[in-house]
Amino acid sequence: MCLESILKWVANALVLMLIAYIVPGIGVASFYTALIVALVLALINAVIKPIIIILTLPINILTLGLLTFVINGLLFWLAATIVKGFTVTNFWSAFFAALIFSLFSILMSSIGKNNNDA
């Protein structure tokens, strides 16, 4: 279990490095910075995101869940303000980077579920 968590953490850091090459406006100074950003994003998604989702639930229902994408982008941008060496120039860069990061996370969790079933 611990090794699996470490591998997911490293994989998320690698995806952050890839996102920096794909999405204009995203910058990651080093792999070490990407590891720290992956950890900060995990903490933000575990602590802050559920609170924001609950507080914005009525608006989120009205927008049929599309507000969640905006929240993900803003939280991705928040991580850039916390970690030195990780830059996000504007909201749209954060939005698309968070979208790619979320898709990767969904893919990783579906692969993990398939491996646990075997």
The first five atom37 places (N, CA, C, CB, O) and aatype in JSON, in Angstrom:
{
  "aatype": [12, 4, 10, 6, 15, 9, 10, 11, 17, 19, 0, 2, 0, 10, 19, 10, 12, 10, 9, 0, 18, 9, 19, 14, 7, 9, 7, 19, 0, 15, 13, 18, 16, 0, 10, 9, 19, 0, 10, 19, 10, 0, 10, 9, 2, 0, 19, 9, 11, 14, 9, 9, 9, 9, 10, 16, 10, 14, 9, 2, 9, 10, 16, 10, 7, 10, 10, 16, 13, 19, 9, 2, 7, 10, 10, 13, 17, 10, 0, 0, 16, 9, 19, 11, 7, 13, 16, 19, 16, 2, 13, 17, 15, 0, 13, 13, 0, 0, 10, 9, 13, 15, 10, 13, 15, 9, 10, 12, 15, 15, 9, 7, 11, 2, 2, 2, 3, 0],
  "atom_mask": [
    [1, 1, 1, 1, 1],
    [1, 1, 1, 1, 1],
    [1, 1, 1, 1, 1],
    [1, 1, 1, 1, 1],
    [1, 1, 1, 1, 1],
    [1, 1, 1, 1, 1],
    [1, 1, 1, 1, 1],
    [1, 1, 1, 1, 1],
    [1, 1, 1, 1, 1],
    [1, 1, 1, 1, 1],
    [1, 1, 1, 1, 1],
    [1, 1, 1, 1, 1],
    [1, 1, 1, 1, 1],
    [1, 1, 1, 1, 1],
    [1, 1, 1, 1, 1],
    [1, 1, 1, 1, 1],
    [1, 1, 1, 1, 1],
    [1, 1, 1, 1, 1],
    [1, 1, 1, 1, 1],
    [1, 1, 1, 1, 1],
    [1, 1, 1, 1, 1],
    [1, 1, 1, 1, 1],
    [1, 1, 1, 1, 1],
    [1, 1, 1, 1, 1],
    [1, 1, 1, 0, 1],
    [1, 1, 1, 1, 1],
    [1, 1, 1, 0, 1],
    [1, 1, 1, 1, 1],
    [1, 1, 1, 1, 1],
    [1, 1, 1, 1, 1],
    [1, 1, 1, 1, 1],
    [1, 1, 1, 1, 1],
    [1, 1, 1, 1, 1],
    [1, 1, 1, 1, 1],
    [1, 1, 1, 1, 1],
    [1, 1, 1, 1, 1],
    [1, 1, 1, 1, 1],
    [1, 1, 1, 1, 1],
    [1, 1, 1, 1, 1],
    [1, 1, 1, 1, 1],
    [1, 1, 1, 1, 1],
    [1, 1, 1, 1, 1],
    [1, 1, 1, 1, 1],
    [1, 1, 1, 1, 1],
    [1, 1, 1, 1, 1],
    [1, 1, 1, 1, 1],
    [1, 1, 1, 1, 1],
    [1, 1, 1, 1, 1],
    [1, 1, 1, 1, 1],
    [1, 1, 1, 1, 1],
    [1, 1, 1, 1, 1],
    [1, 1, 1, 1, 1],
    [1, 1, 1, 1, 1],
    [1, 1, 1, 1, 1],
    [1, 1, 1, 1, 1],
    [1, 1, 1, 1, 1],
    [1, 1, 1, 1, 1],
    [1, 1, 1, 1, 1],
    [1, 1, 1, 1, 1],
    [1, 1, 1, 1, 1],
    [1, 1, 1, 1, 1],
    [1, 1, 1, 1, 1],
    [1, 1, 1, 1, 1],
    [1, 1, 1, 1, 1],
    [1, 1, 1, 0, 1],
    [1, 1, 1, 1, 1],
    [1, 1, 1, 1, 1],
    [1, 1, 1, 1, 1],
    [1, 1, 1, 1, 1],
    [1, 1, 1, 1, 1],
    [1, 1, 1, 1, 1],
    [1, 1, 1, 1, 1],
    [1, 1, 1, 0, 1],
    [1, 1, 1, 1, 1],
    [1, 1, 1, 1, 1],
    [1, 1, 1, 1, 1],
    [1, 1, 1, 1, 1],
    [1, 1, 1, 1, 1],
    [1, 1, 1, 1, 1],
    [1, 1, 1, 1, 1],
    [1, 1, 1, 1, 1],
    [1, 1, 1, 1, 1],
    [1, 1, 1, 1, 1],
    [1, 1, 1, 1, 1],
    [1, 1, 1, 0, 1],
    [1, 1, 1, 1, 1],
    [1, 1, 1, 1, 1],
    [1, 1, 1, 1, 1],
    [1, 1, 1, 1, 1],
    [1, 1, 1, 1, 1],
    [1, 1, 1, 1, 1],
    [1, 1, 1, 1, 1],
    [1, 1, 1, 1, 1],
    [1, 1, 1, 1, 1],
    [1, 1, 1, 1, 1],
    [1, 1, 1, 1, 1],
    [1, 1, 1, 1, 1],
    [1, 1, 1, 1, 1],
    [1, 1, 1, 1, 1],
    [1, 1, 1, 1, 1],
    [1, 1, 1, 1, 1],
    [1, 1, 1, 1, 1],
    [1, 1, 1, 1, 1],
    [1, 1, 1, 1, 1],
    [1, 1, 1, 1, 1],
    [1, 1, 1, 1, 1],
    [1, 1, 1, 1, 1],
    [1, 1, 1, 1, 1],
    [1, 1, 1, 1, 1],
    [1, 1, 1, 1, 1],
    [1, 1, 1, 1, 1],
    [1, 1, 1, 0, 1],
    [1, 1, 1, 1, 1],
    [1, 1, 1, 1, 1],
    [1, 1, 1, 1, 1],
    [1, 1, 1, 1, 1],
    [1, 1, 1, 1, 1],
    [1, 1, 1, 1, 1]
  ],
  "atom_positions": [
    [[0.83, -1.2, 0.0], [0.0, 0.0, 0.0], [0.86, 1.25, 0.0], [-0.94, 0.0, 1.21], [0.58, 2.2, -0.74]],
    [[1.9, 1.28, 0.8], [2.77, 2.45, 0.88], [3.51, 2.66, -0.44], [3.76, 2.29, 2.04], [3.65, 3.79, -0.9]],
    [[4.0, 1.58, -1.03], [4.7, 1.68, -2.3], [3.78, 2.21, -3.39], [5.28, 0.32, -2.71], [4.19, 3.01, -4.23]],
    [[2.53, 1.77, -3.38], [1.55, 2.24, -4.36], [1.32, 3.75, -4.22], [0.21, 1.49, -4.18], [1.2, 4.45, -5.23]],
    [[1.25, 4.24, -2.99], [1.06, 5.67, -2.76], [2.25, 6.48, -3.25], [0.82, 5.94, -1.27], [2.09, 7.55, -3.84]],
    [[3.44, 5.97, -3.0], [4.65, 6.66, -3.45], [4.7, 6.69, -4.98], [5.91, 5.98, -2.89], [5.07, 7.7, -5.57]],
    [[4.33, 5.58, -5.61], [4.31, 5.53, -7.07], [3.3, 6.51, -7.65], [4.01, 4.12, -7.56], [3.57, 7.15, -8.67]],
    [[2.13, 6.64, -7.02], [1.12, 7.6, -7.48], [1.63, 9.03, -7.33], [-0.19, 7.41, -6.7], [1.4, 9.87, -8.19]],
    [[2.33, 9.29, -6.22], [2.88, 10.62, -5.97], [3.91, 10.98, -7.05], [3.53, 10.68, -4.58], [3.89, 12.08, -7.59]],
    [[4.81, 10.04, -7.34], [5.84, 10.27, -8.37], [5.18, 10.41, -9.74], [6.88, 9.12, -8.38], [5.59, 11.26, -10.54]],
    [[4.16, 9.6, -10.02], [3.46, 9.69, -11.31], [2.77, 11.04, -11.45], [2.43, 8.55, -11.44], [2.8, 11.63, -12.53]],
    [[2.16, 11.54, -10.37], [1.54, 12.86, -10.42], [2.58, 13.95, -10.67], [0.78, 13.15, -9.11], [2.31, 14.9, -11.4]],
    [[3.75, 13.81, -10.07], [4.82, 14.78, -10.31], [5.27, 14.75, -11.76], [6.01, 14.51, -9.38], [5.53, 15.79, -12.36]],
    [[5.37, 13.55, -12.32], [5.75, 13.43, -13.74], [4.7, 14.05, -14.65], [5.96, 11.95, -14.12], [5.03, 14.69, -15.65]],
    [[3.43, 13.87, -14.29], [2.35, 14.48, -15.08], [2.43, 16.01, -14.99], [0.97, 13.98, -14.6], [2.18, 16.7, -15.97]],
    [[2.76, 16.52, -13.82], [2.92, 17.97, -13.68], [4.04, 18.49, -14.57], [3.19, 18.34, -12.23], [3.93, 19.56, -15.16]],
    [[5.13, 17.72, -14.66], [6.23, 18.11, -15.55], [5.75, 18.1, -17.01], [7.45, 17.15, -15.37], [6.1, 18.99, -17.79]],
    [[4.95, 17.1, -17.37], [4.4, 17.01, -18.73], [3.44, 18.15, -19.01], [3.69, 15.67, -18.93], [3.46, 18.73, -20.1]],
    [[2.61, 18.48, -18.04], [1.66, 19.58, -18.2], [2.4, 20.89, -18.45], [0.76, 19.7, -16.94], [1.93, 21.73, -19.22]],
    [[3.55, 21.07, -17.8], [4.33, 22.3, -18.0], [4.78, 22.43, -19.45], [5.54, 22.31, -17.06], [4.94, 23.55, -19.95]],
    [[5.0, 21.3, -20.13], [5.39, 21.34, -21.54], [4.19, 21.51, -22.47], [6.14, 20.08, -21.91], [4.31, 22.11, -23.54]],
    [[3.05, 20.98, -22.06], [1.87, 20.99, -22.93], [1.09, 22.3, -22.83], [0.95, 19.83, -22.57], [0.72, 22.88, -23.85]],
    [[0.84, 22.77, -21.62], [-0.03, 23.93, -21.4], [0.81, 25.2, -21.29], [-0.89, 23.73, -20.11], [1.65, 25.31, -20.4]],
    [[0.59, 26.15, -22.19], [1.31, 27.42, -22.06], [0.88, 28.16, -20.8], [1.08, 28.3, -23.31], [-0.31, 28.19, -20.46]],
    [[1.83, 28.74, -20.11], [1.52, 29.49, -18.9], [1.75, 28.7, -17.63], [0.0, 0.0, 0.0], [1.58, 29.24, -16.54]],
    [[2.14, 27.44, -17.74], [2.45, 26.62, -16.57], [3.96, 26.39, -16.56], [1.66, 25.26, -16.59], [4.54, 26.03, -17.59]],
    [[4.58, 26.59, -15.42], [6.01, 26.38, -15.3], [6.36, 25.6, -14.05], [0.0, 0.0, 0.0], [5.85, 25.88, -12.97]],
    [[7.24, 24.63, -14.2], [7.73, 23.84, -13.07], [9.25, 23.9, -13.13], [7.19, 22.34, -13.11], [9.85, 23.5, -14.13]],
    [[9.88, 24.39, -12.07], [11.32, 24.62, -12.07], [12.13, 23.33, -12.11], [11.7, 25.41, -10.85], [13.15, 23.26, -12.78]],
    [[11.68, 22.3, -11.38], [12.45, 21.06, -11.3], [11.52, 19.91, -10.92], [13.61, 21.19, -10.28], [10.35, 20.11, -10.59]],
    [[12.08, 18.71, -10.97], [11.3, 17.54, -10.56], [11.01, 17.6, -9.07], [12.05, 16.24, -10.9], [9.93, 17.19, -8.63]],
    [[11.94, 18.1, -8.29], [11.72, 18.27, -6.85], [10.52, 19.19, -6.61], [12.99, 18.84, -6.15], [9.68, 18.91, -5.75]],
    [[10.45, 20.29, -7.36], [9.32, 21.21, -7.25], [8.03, 20.5, -7.63], [9.53, 22.44, -8.15], [6.99, 20.7, -6.99]],
    [[8.07, 19.66, -8.67], [6.88, 18.92, -9.09], [6.42, 17.97, -7.99], [7.16, 18.14, -10.38], [5.22, 17.8, -7.78]],
    [[7.36, 17.34, -7.28], [7.0, 16.47, -6.16], [6.29, 17.26, -5.05], [8.25, 15.77, -5.59], [5.3, 16.8, -4.49]],
    [[6.81, 18.45, -4.75], [6.2, 19.29, -3.72], [4.81, 19.75, -4.17], [7.1, 20.51, -3.42], [3.88, 19.75, -3.37]],
    [[4.68, 20.14, -5.43], [3.38, 20.58, -5.96], [2.37, 19.44, -5.9], [3.53, 21.1, -7.42], [1.21, 19.65, -5.54]],
    [[2.79, 18.23, -6.25], [1.89, 17.08, -6.19], [1.4, 16.85, -4.77], [2.59, 15.81, -6.73], [0.24, 16.52, -4.55]],
    [[2.3, 17.02, -3.8], [1.92, 16.87, -2.4], [0.96, 17.98, -1.96], [3.17, 16.87, -1.5], [-0.03, 17.71, -1.28]],
    [[1.26, 19.21, -2.35], [0.4, 20.34, -1.99], [-0.98, 20.19, -2.64], [1.05, 21.68, -2.43], [-2.0, 20.44, -1.99]],
    [[-1.02, 19.77, -3.9], [-2.32, 19.55, -4.56], [-3.12, 18.46, -3.87], [-2.1, 19.19, -6.03], [-4.34, 18.58, -3.74]],
    [[-2.45, 17.41, -3.43], [-3.15, 16.35, -2.71], [-3.75, 16.88, -1.41], [-2.19, 15.17, -2.41], [-4.88, 16.55, -1.06]],
    [[-2.99, 17.69, -0.69], [-3.5, 18.26, 0.56], [-4.64, 19.24, 0.3], [-2.37, 18.98, 1.31], [-5.64, 19.23, 1.02]],
    [[-4.5, 20.07, -0.73], [-5.57, 21.01, -1.07], [-6.84, 20.26, -1.46], [-5.13, 21.94, -2.23], [-7.93, 20.62, -1.03]],
    [[-6.7, 19.2, -2.26], [-7.87, 18.43, -2.69], [-8.49, 17.64, -1.56], [-7.48, 17.49, -3.81], [-9.68, 17.34, -1.59]],
    [[-7.7, 17.3, -0.54], [-8.23, 16.54, 0.59], [-8.88, 17.44, 1.64], [-7.13, 15.72, 1.22], [-9.83, 17.02, 2.3]],
    [[-8.38, 18.67, 1.8], [-8.85, 19.52, 2.89], [-9.75, 20.66, 2.4], [-7.66, 20.1, 3.65], [-10.87, 20.81, 2.87]],
    [[-9.27, 21.44, 1.46], [-9.97, 22.65, 1.06], [-11.09, 22.37, 0.06], [-8.99, 23.64, 0.45], [-12.18, 22.94, 0.16]],
    [[-10.84, 21.49, -0.9], [-11.82, 21.25, -1.96], [-13.18, 20.76, -1.44], [-11.27, 20.24, -2.93], [-14.2, 21.27, -1.91]],
    [[-13.24, 19.81, -0.51], [-14.57, 19.38, -0.03], [-15.36, 20.52, 0.62], [-14.42, 18.25, 0.96], [-16.58, 20.59, 0.49]],
    [[-14.66, 21.4, 1.32], [-15.35, 22.53, 1.96], [-15.92, 23.47, 0.9], [-14.38, 23.3, 2.89], [-17.06, 23.91, 1.01]],
    [[-15.12, 23.77, -0.12], [-15.58, 24.67, -1.18], [-16.73, 24.04, -1.97], [-14.42, 25.02, -2.12], [-17.68, 24.73, -2.34]],
    [[-16.64, 22.74, -2.23], [-17.71, 22.05, -2.97], [-19.02, 22.13, -2.19], [-17.33, 20.58, -3.24], [-20.08, 22.37, -2.77]],
    [[-18.97, 21.92, -0.88], [-20.19, 21.99, -0.06], [-20.74, 23.41, -0.04], [-19.91, 21.51, 1.37], [-21.95, 23.6, -0.15]],
    [[-19.86, 24.4, 0.11], [-20.32, 25.8, 0.16], [-20.93, 26.26, -1.16], [-19.17, 26.71, 0.54], [-21.83, 27.1, -1.17]],
    [[-20.44, 25.73, -2.27], [-20.94, 26.15, -3.58], [-21.94, 25.17, -4.18], [-19.78, 26.34, -4.54], [-22.26, 25.25, -5.37]],
    [[-22.44, 24.25, -3.38], [-23.33, 23.2, -3.88], [-24.56, 23.74, -4.62], [-23.78, 22.34, -2.74], [-24.88, 23.22, -5.69]],
    [[-25.26, 24.76, -4.11], [-26.43, 25.24, -4.86], [-26.07, 25.77, -6.26], [-27.12, 26.34, -4.08], [-26.77, 25.49, -7.23]],
    [[-24.98, 26.52, -6.36], [-24.56, 27.04, -7.66], [-24.07, 25.9, -8.55], [-23.44, 28.1, -7.49], [-24.31, 25.89, -9.76]],
    [[-23.39, 24.94, -7.93], [-22.89, 23.8, -8.69], [-24.05, 22.98, -9.27], [-22.02, 22.9, -7.79], [-23.95, 22.48, -10.39]],
    [[-25.11, 22.86, -8.54], [-26.29, 22.15, -9.06], [-26.9, 22.92, -10.22], [-27.35, 21.94, -7.93], [-27.29, 22.34, -11.23]],
    [[-26.99, 24.24, -10.08], [-27.55, 25.07, -11.16], [-26.71, 25.0, -12.43], [-27.66, 26.51, -10.71], [-27.25, 25.08, -13.54]],
    [[-25.4, 24.86, -12.28], [-24.52, 24.79, -13.46], [-24.28, 23.35, -13.91], [-23.19, 25.46, -13.15], [-23.44, 23.1, -14.77]],
    [[-25.02, 22.42, -13.33], [-24.92, 21.0, -13.67], [-23.51, 20.45, -13.46], [-25.34, 20.78, -15.12], [-23.05, 19.59, -14.2]],
    [[-22.85, 20.95, -12.44], [-21.53, 20.45, -12.07], [-20.37, 21.11, -12.77], [0.0, 0.0, 0.0], [-19.22, 20.8, -12.48]],
    [[-20.64, 22.03, -13.69], [-19.55, 22.68, -14.42], [-18.71, 23.59, -13.53], [-20.12, 23.47, -15.58], [-17.55, 23.86, -13.84]],
    [[-19.29, 24.07, -12.44], [-18.53, 24.91, -11.51], [-17.36, 24.14, -10.9], [-19.45, 25.43, -10.4], [-16.37, 24.74, -10.5]],
    [[-17.47, 22.82, -10.84], [-16.39, 22.0, -10.29], [-15.1, 22.18, -11.1], [-16.8, 20.53, -10.27], [-14.01, 22.18, -10.54]],
    [[-15.22, 22.32, -12.42], [-14.04, 22.56, -13.25], [-13.38, 23.89, -12.9], [-14.42, 22.54, -14.74], [-12.16, 23.98, -12.87]],
    [[-14.19, 24.9, -12.65], [-13.67, 26.21, -12.27], [-12.97, 26.12, -10.91], [-14.8, 27.26, -12.24], [-11.9, 26.69, -10.72]],
    [[-13.59, 25.41, -9.98], [-13.0, 25.23, -8.66], [-11.66, 24.5, -8.77], [-13.96, 24.46, -7.73], [-10.69, 24.89, -8.11]],
    [[-11.6, 23.46, -9.59], [-10.33, 22.74, -9.78], [-9.25, 23.67, -10.32], [-10.53, 21.54, -10.74], [-8.11, 23.62, -9.86]],
    [[-9.6, 24.5, -11.27], [-8.64, 25.45, -11.83], [-8.15, 26.44, -10.78], [0.0, 0.0, 0.0], [-6.96, 26.74, -10.71]],
    [[-9.07, 26.95, -9.99], [-8.69, 27.91, -8.95], [-7.8, 27.27, -7.88], [-9.93, 28.5, -8.3], [-6.86, 27.9, -7.39]],
    [[-8.08, 26.02, -7.52], [-7.25, 25.34, -6.53], [-5.88, 25.01, -7.11], [-7.95, 24.06, -6.05], [-4.89, 25.01, -6.38]],
    [[-5.81, 24.72, -8.4], [-4.52, 24.5, -9.06], [-3.71, 25.8, -9.03], [-4.74, 24.02, -10.54], [-2.5, 25.79, -8.79]],
    [[-4.39, 26.91, -9.27], [-3.76, 28.22, -9.22], [-3.29, 28.54, -7.8], [-4.73, 29.3, -9.73], [-2.23, 29.13, -7.61]],
    [[-4.09, 28.14, -6.81], [-3.72, 28.33, -5.4], [-2.41, 27.62, -5.08], [-4.84, 27.83, -4.48], [-1.57, 28.15, -4.35]],
    [[-2.24, 26.44, -5.61], [-1.0, 25.69, -5.38], [0.21, 26.47, -5.9], [-1.06, 24.3, -6.05], [1.29, 26.39, -5.31]],
    [[0.03, 27.2, -6.98], [1.13, 28.0, -7.53], [1.51, 29.15, -6.61], [0.74, 28.53, -8.91], [2.66, 29.58, -6.6]],
    [[0.55, 29.65, -5.84], [0.87, 30.72, -4.91], [1.58, 30.2, -3.66], [-0.4, 31.47, -4.5], [2.25, 30.95, -2.96]],
    [[1.44, 28.92, -3.4], [2.05, 28.32, -2.21], [3.47, 27.84, -2.47], [1.19, 27.16, -1.71], [4.35, 28.01, -1.63]],
    [[3.7, 27.24, -3.64], [4.99, 26.59, -3.93], [5.85, 27.49, -4.82], [4.76, 25.21, -4.61], [5.43, 27.89, -5.9]],
    [[7.04, 27.78, -4.34], [8.0, 28.55, -5.15], [8.53, 27.64, -6.25], [9.17, 29.11, -4.26], [8.8, 26.46, -6.01]],
    [[8.69, 28.18, -7.45], [9.18, 27.39, -8.57], [8.08, 26.79, -9.41], [0.0, 0.0, 0.0], [8.34, 26.17, -10.44]],
    [[6.83, 26.97, -8.98], [5.67, 26.51, -9.74], [4.87, 27.74, -10.12], [4.8, 25.47, -8.93], [4.34, 28.43, -9.25]],
    [[4.77, 28.01, -11.41], [4.1, 29.23, -11.85], [2.9, 28.91, -12.73], [5.07, 30.13, -12.6], [2.93, 28.01, -13.58]],
    [[1.86, 29.67, -12.51], [0.65, 29.62, -13.34], [0.34, 31.07, -13.69], [-0.58, 28.92, -12.59], [0.08, 31.88, -12.8]],
    [[0.37, 31.4, -14.98], [0.26, 32.8, -15.38], [-1.17, 33.34, -15.38], [0.84, 32.97, -16.74], [-1.38, 34.52, -15.11]],
    [[-2.16, 32.5, -15.68], [-3.54, 33.0, -15.71], [-4.52, 31.87, -15.4], [-3.85, 33.62, -17.09], [-4.15, 30.71, -15.26]],
    [[-5.79, 32.26, -15.3], [-6.81, 31.29, -14.93], [-6.96, 30.2, -15.97], [-8.13, 31.99, -14.72], [-7.1, 29.03, -15.62]],
    [[-6.94, 30.56, -17.25], [-7.18, 29.54, -18.29], [-6.07, 28.5, -18.32], [-7.3, 30.21, -19.66], [-6.33, 27.33, -18.58]],
    [[-4.86, 28.92, -18.07], [-3.77, 27.95, -17.97], [-4.03, 26.99, -16.8], [-2.4, 28.67, -17.79], [-3.86, 25.78, -16.93]],
    [[-4.44, 27.55, -15.67], [-4.76, 26.72, -14.5], [-5.93, 25.8, -14.79], [-5.07, 27.6, -13.29], [-5.93, 24.64, -14.39]],
    [[-6.93, 26.32, -15.5], [-8.13, 25.53, -15.82], [-7.78, 24.31, -16.66], [-9.16, 26.4, -16.56], [-8.18, 23.19, -16.35]],
    [[-7.02, 24.53, -17.75], [-6.69, 23.42, -18.63], [-5.69, 22.46, -17.99], [-6.13, 23.94, -19.95], [-5.76, 21.25, -18.21]],
    [[-4.77, 22.99, -17.21], [-3.82, 22.13, -16.5], [-4.54, 21.26, -15.48], [-2.73, 22.98, -15.8], [-4.25, 20.07, -15.35]],
    [[-5.48, 21.84, -14.75], [-6.26, 21.08, -13.77], [-7.11, 20.02, -14.46], [-7.14, 22.01, -12.94], [-7.29, 18.92, -13.94]],
    [[-7.63, 20.35, -15.63], [-8.43, 19.39, -16.4], [-7.57, 18.18, -16.8], [-9.04, 20.06, -17.65], [-7.99, 17.04, -16.64]],
    [[-6.38, 18.43, -17.32], [-5.47, 17.34, -17.71], [-5.06, 16.54, -16.49], [-4.22, 17.9, -18.43], [-5.03, 15.31, -16.53]],
    [[-4.75, 17.23, -15.4], [-4.34, 16.56, -14.17], [-5.47, 15.68, -13.63], [-3.91, 17.59, -13.1], [-5.23, 14.57, -13.16]],
    [[-6.69, 16.17, -13.69], [-7.85, 15.39, -13.23], [-8.08, 14.16, -14.1], [-9.11, 16.26, -13.22], [-8.36, 13.08, -13.59]],
    [[-7.96, 14.34, -15.41], [-8.12, 13.19, -16.31], [-7.08, 12.11, -16.02], [-8.02, 13.64, -17.78], [-7.38, 10.92, -16.02]],
    [[-5.84, 12.55, -15.78], [-4.8, 11.6, -15.44], [-5.12, 10.89, -14.13], [-3.44, 12.3, -15.35], [-4.92, 9.68, -14.02]],
    [[-5.61, 11.62, -13.14], [-5.95, 11.02, -11.85], [-7.06, 9.98, -11.99], [-6.37, 12.1, -10.85], [-7.02, 8.93, -11.35]],
    [[-8.04, 10.29, -12.82], [-9.12, 9.33, -13.07], [-8.57, 8.08, -13.74], [-10.23, 9.97, -13.96], [-8.93, 6.96, -13.37]],
    [[-7.69, 8.27, -14.71], [-7.06, 7.14, -15.39], [-6.26, 6.28, -14.42], [-6.16, 7.64, -16.52], [-6.35, 5.06, -14.46]],
    [[-5.49, 6.92, -13.56], [-4.66, 6.19, -12.59], [-5.53, 5.42, -11.59], [-3.74, 7.17, -11.83], [-5.21, 4.29, -11.24]],
    [[-6.62, 6.02, -11.14], [-7.48, 5.32, -10.18], [-8.2, 4.15, -10.84], [-8.49, 6.29, -9.57], [-8.45, 3.13, -10.19]],
    [[-8.55, 4.28, -12.13], [-9.21, 3.16, -12.81], [-8.22, 2.03, -13.04], [-9.82, 3.61, -14.14], [-8.6, 0.86, -12.96]],
    [[-6.96, 2.35, -13.32], [-5.93, 1.32, -13.47], [-5.69, 0.64, -12.12], [-4.62, 1.93, -14.01], [-5.54, -0.58, -12.05]],
    [[-5.65, 1.43, -11.06], [-5.45, 0.86, -9.73], [-6.59, -0.07, -9.32], [0.0, 0.0, 0.0], [-6.35, -1.1, -8.69]],
    [[-7.83, 0.28, -9.67], [-8.95, -0.59, -9.35], [-8.88, -1.89, -10.12], [-10.25, 0.11, -9.64], [-9.2, -2.95, -9.57]],
    [[-8.48, -1.83, -11.39], [-8.34, -3.04, -12.19], [-7.26, -3.95, -11.64], [-8.02, -2.69, -13.63], [-7.42, -5.17, -11.65]],
    [[-6.17, -3.39, -11.15], [-5.09, -4.21, -10.59], [-5.49, -4.84, -9.26], [-3.83, -3.36, -10.41], [-5.05, -5.95, -8.94]],
    [[-6.31, -4.14, -8.48], [-6.73, -4.69, -7.18], [-7.75, -5.81, -7.35], [-7.33, -3.58, -6.31], [-7.87, -6.67, -6.48]],
    [[-8.49, -5.81, -8.45], [-9.47, -6.85, -8.69], [-8.81, -8.19, -9.03], [-10.4, -6.43, -9.83], [-9.37, -9.24, -8.75]],
    [[-7.63, -8.15, -9.61], [-6.96, -9.37, -10.05], [-6.39, -10.16, -8.91], [-5.88, -9.05, -11.03], [-5.79, -11.22, -9.13]]
  ]
}
